[in-house]
Amino acid sequence: MPFLTSALQKTRQTLEIYWVLVRITVPIALLTELLSRMGVIEAITPVFAPVMNLVGLPPELGLAWLTGMLIGIWGAVPLIFTLVPVSSLSVADVTIFSALILFAHALPIEQKIIQQAGPGMVATTALRFFGGLLYAFLLHQVLSVTGWLSAPVDPAWIPMSATPDWSTYLLGLGETMVWMLVILVVLSWSLEVLKVTGALGLLMKALSPVLRLAGIRGEAEHLTAVGLFLGISYGAGLLIREAQSGAISPRQIFLSCVLMGFAHSVIEDTLIVISLGADVYGVLVGRVVFAVAATAAIALLLRRLSDRTFFAQMFRPVPVKAEG
């Protein structure tokens, strides 16, 4: 039974990858939560005030931005309306801020995961940080000139800012890790089923033109699509496995991780910020268009880059594991 044998082998490999993710995610999540509760994050926030001014946002939102970059979207969301009153924010403000945290959030965790697939942590983190900043700046310029989205924000809900006690936090972290395992295993089996039935080929044909615009081809396409819809933990998690098998070229892995860094979990994360009052065209349509265009530009630059420079500064080859 070739299918069952292949599926079981993929499951074993997925469990190995999951253990890598656990060793990365849990310690960093606990450390960043501890630093947040100790006030360390709040103490260094004033450094980011000039950046907030650059994109037309209140300086106070620097704390929420920093928290989002270190902890994640759910770390930033409760702070937005406690730092700045709802009445003083426009739809444009919330849309621009949402763009910032959609591009760069949970960087210690997500970038460490990406690093396990081979791309350099410094290079990919800088691309997400400055890519998000550039998009937010361009969005701010367009909205300032046109006056679009200048109406007062009307959020569907205002998150509570109360910090959960440690027992509640640890329980939530445990549930997150369990669901990550379930989703990774289901994804692994689902990909095998899609391959066998031919459905994967049809899906990739539909997505292929967009991914090819970004310079992503071949085996990297369906894994990039996973990250696009479900997030870096899953897309890059599967890329780690493929990198270890040697099935995907290093430059394709790098481009895939770049695109996932710019645009990932586009359904769940987008719905979160839209509920806060962000505009869908600014946080979804514009973001994806920018992500594809920026990744395509990076792909052109990579073609001019020598292997020596690429592997020295941007990519660390992952040891290839033998099958069996």
N, C-alpha and C positions, 0 to 999 in steps of 0.2 A: 504494500500500500504506500506508494511514493508520497501521496499527499499527506497522510498521517505522519509518516517519518519526517518529512520536511517541516510540518507544523510543530511537531514535538521538538525538533532541533531549534527552530526559531523561538519557541517558548523558553528553552533553556538559555539561549543567548539573551532573550529579553529579560529574564530574571537576573542575569549577570549585569546587564545594563541598569536595571532597577536598583541593584545594590550600590552601583556607582552613584546614581542619583540620590539615594538616601544619604550616603556619606557626604555628599556635597550640600544637599538641601537642609537637612536637620541642623547641623552645627551653625551654618551661616544664618538660618532663620532665627535660631535662639540668640546668637550674638547680636544681630541687628535689633531684635526686640529688646534685649537687655540694654543696649546703648540708647535706644529710644526712651525707655523708662527712666534711665539715669539722667536724661537731659543733655546727653552729649550731642545728639543731632541738633537740638534746638540751639545749643551754644554756638555752633559753627554756621548757622543759617544766614546771618548777615552778609556773609561772603557772596551769597547768591542774589542779593537785592539788585545789583547793577544789571544782572542778566534778566531779571524780571522786567526791569524798565526797558530793556532792549526790545522785548516782545510786547510791550504795552500793558503789562500786568502789575497789580499792586505788589509792592515789595514784600508784604507779609506772606504772600503765597510761596515765597522761597522755601519756607519750612515744609510746606506740603509737597513741593517739587522734590526737595532733597529726601524726604521720607519716602516718596514714591520710588525714587531711583534706588534707594537702599532696601526697602521692604517690599514694595509692590503697589499696584493700583489700590488695593484695599487698605493699604497703609496711608495713602494720600487722601482718599475719598472722604473719610470722616473729618479731616482737618479743614477742607476748603471753606465751608460755611461757618466754621468757628473762628477762623482767622480773619475772614472778611465777610461782613454782613451781606445777606442775599440781595438786599435792596440796592447795594452799591455795585453790583456786578451785572454786566450785560451778557447776552447770548454769545457775543464775540469773545468776551473774557473767558467764559467757561469753555468755549470751543478751542481757543488757543491753548489754555492750560491743559485741557484734555489731550490735545495733540502732543504736548511735551511729555506727559506721563505715558501715553500710548507707545511712543517711540522708545523711551528709556525708563524702564521700571524693573525692579527686582534685579538690578544689574549684578550684584555679587553672586546670586544663585544662577541666573540664566547664562551669564557669560562664562561662569565656571563650567557649566554643562556644555556650552558651545566649544570651550577649549578642549574638552575631552574628545571632540571629533577632529581636532587638528588645528583650526584657525587660532591665531594668536589672540590672547585675551585683550591686550592693549589695543591692537588694531581694530578689532570688532567692537570693543567698548567705545572707542573714540568715534567710530562711524555712527553708532547709535546715538551717542550724545550730541555730536555736531550735526548729524543728519536731522535729528528731531528739532534742534535749535534753529537750523536753517529753514525747515518747513514752518515752524511756528513764526519765525521772523517774516517769511514771505506771506504767510496767512495774515499776519498783523498788518502788513503793508497794504494788502488787497482790501481788507476789511476797513482800514482807516480811510483809504481813498474813496471807496464806494459807499461807505456808511452802512453796508450790509451787516445784518445781525446786531445792530446797535440797540435793539429793544431790550428792556430789562429781562433778566433770566427768570424763567418760571419752572423750577425743577419739579419733576414728578414726585420726588421724595428728598428729604434732607436727612442724611445719615447722622446717627447719634455719634458723639465723639467720645463716649465713655470707653476707657481702656479696660478690657476684660481682665479678670484675675488670672493668675498663672495657671490654675487648674483648667479653667475654660479655654485658655490659649493653647495649652498642651493637648487638650482633647481635640480641639479644632485642627491642630497640626497633625495629630495622629490620623484623623479622618481624611485629611488631605493626602497623606502618604498612602493610605489604603486605596483611595480612589485612583491615585496615580498608578498603582500597581494594576488595578482592575482594567483601567483604560489602556495601559501599555500592552497587556496580554491580549485584550480584545482587539486592539489595533493590529497586533502581530498576526493573529489568526485571520482577521478580516482581510488583511492584505494578501494572505495566501489564498483565501477563497476568491477574492477579486481577480487574482492572477489566473487561477485555474479556470474560472468561468469566462474570462475574457472581458469582464466588466471594467477592470482597471485600465485596460487599453483604451476603452471608449471614453472613460473619464479623463484620461490624460490627453486624448485627442482634443477634448473640449478646452482643457486648461493650457495645453501645450503652446498655442500661439502667444498667450500672455507671458508665460514663463520664458519662452524663447526670446521675447523682446528684452527680457532682463538678462539674457545670456545663459540661462539654465536649460540643460538638455539631458537626454538619456535617463539613466537610473535616478538621477537627483530630482527629477520632476515630481514624482508621486510623493517623495518624502518632504519636499518643499511644500507641496499642497497640504500635507498633514500638519505641518507647522503653521501654515497660513490660517487654517481653520481651527486647529486645536491648541496651538501654542508651542513655544520653544521646548518645553520639557518633553513633549512627545515627538515633535518633528526632529529636534536635534538628538533626542534619545535614540531614535531609530537610525539617525545618521551615524551615530557612534558605532552601532553594530555594522553598518555597511562599510564604514571606514576601516574597521578591523578586518573585514573580509577582503578589502582591496577592490571592491566592485565599482567604486566611484572615484574619479580622479580628484586630487587635492584641490585643484582650482574650482571644480564644480562644487565640491563640499564648501569651499570658502564662499562662493557666490550664493549658494543656498542659504548658508547661515547669515549672510549679509541681508538677503531679502527677508528672511524670517525675523531678523532683528528689527527691520523697519516696519514690517507688517506681519503680525502673528495674532492668533486668537481673535480674528477680526469680527466674529459674531458675538462672543461673550463679552469681551472688553468693550466693544462698541456699544452694546446695549447698556452697559454700566454707565458710561459717560453720557449717553443720550438721556438716560433717566435723570441725570443731574442738570440737564438743560442744554447740552452741547448739540450743535447742528450736525446732522448725519452727513451732509456733503463735505463738511470740513474735516470730520474725524474718520470717515470711511472712504468716500470716493476720492477726495483729494489726497488722502494719505496713501492709498493703494497706487494711484497714478504716480505720485512722487516716488514711492518705493520702487516701482518698476523702472522708472526713468533713471533714478539714482543708481540702482544696481546695474543697469545697462551701461551707464557711464563708467562705473567701476570695472565692469567686464572689459571694456575697451582699454582701460589703463592696465589691467592685468595682462592683456595680450602683449603689451610693450615691455612688461617686466620680465627680467631674466629669471630662470629657475633658482639661481643662486640667491638673488635678492628676495624672491618670494619665500623661499624656505628659511632664509635667515631672519626675516623681519615679520612675516605674516602667517607662517604656517609651520607647525611642527608635525611631521609625519607620525601617524598612529601605527604602532606595531601590528602587522598583519597576523591574524590568528589562522592556523590551519583548520580546515574543515574536519569534522568527525569528533 
